Amino acid sequence: MSNTNTIINPKPCNYNCGTRIYWDTSESVYLEVFTKKRHSCPNRSKSVTQTTTATKPNYYNKFLNTLLLS
């Protein structure tokens, strides 16, 4: 469990659920201020989106540029 002498620097959850949380360095997780339990925000799954298509980088194509310039 966490050290009782730990300094708690609370902040509101970034996902606007209304819960005050703090970073616990010993466990490397966000804990809720009043319950001291790990914070699992119910709003997080609603606001996080994943993109399935990634754009590929446009690399310099020496062969293609040689054909175009000739």
FENGI-V600171 format. One record per residue. N is the residue number from 1. RES is the residue in three letters. D_LAST is the distance of its C-alpha to the last C-alpha in whole Angstrom. Layout:
N,RES,D_LAST + N,RES,D_LAST
//
This chain:
1,MET,71 + 2,SER,70 + 3,ASN,72 + 4,THR,74 + 5,ASN,74 + 6,THR,70 + 7,ILE,69 + 8,ILE,68 + 9,ASN,66 + 10,PRO,65 + 11,LYS,63 + 12,PRO,62 + 13,CYS,60 + 14,ASN,56 + 15,TYR,56 + 16,ASN,59 + 17,CYS,62 + 18,GLY,65 + 19,THR,65 + 20,ARG,66 + 21,ILE,64 + 22,TYR,63 + 23,TRP,61 + 24,ASP,63 + 25,THR,62 + 26,SER,64 + 27,GLU,63 + 28,SER,59 + 29,VAL,60 + 30,TYR,61 + 31,LEU,65 + 32,GLU,67 + 33,VAL,69 + 34,PHE,72 + 35,THR,72 + 36,LYS,70 + 37,LYS,68 + 38,ARG,64 + 39,HIS,63 + 40,SER,61 + 41,CYS,60 + 42,PRO,60 + 43,ASN,58 + 44,ARG,55 + 45,SER,54 + 46,LYS,54 + 47,SER,51 + 48,VAL,49 + 49,THR,46 + 50,GLN,43 + 51,THR,40 + 52,THR,39 + 53,THR,35 + 54,ALA,33 + 55,THR,30 + 56,LYS,27 + 57,PRO,25 + 58,ASN,22 + 59,TYR,20 + 60,TYR,17 + 61,ASN,15 + 62,LYS,12 + 63,PHE,11 + 64,LEU,10 + 65,ASN,9 + 66,THR,6 + 67,LEU,5 + 68,LEU,6 + 69,LEU,4 + 70,SER,0
//
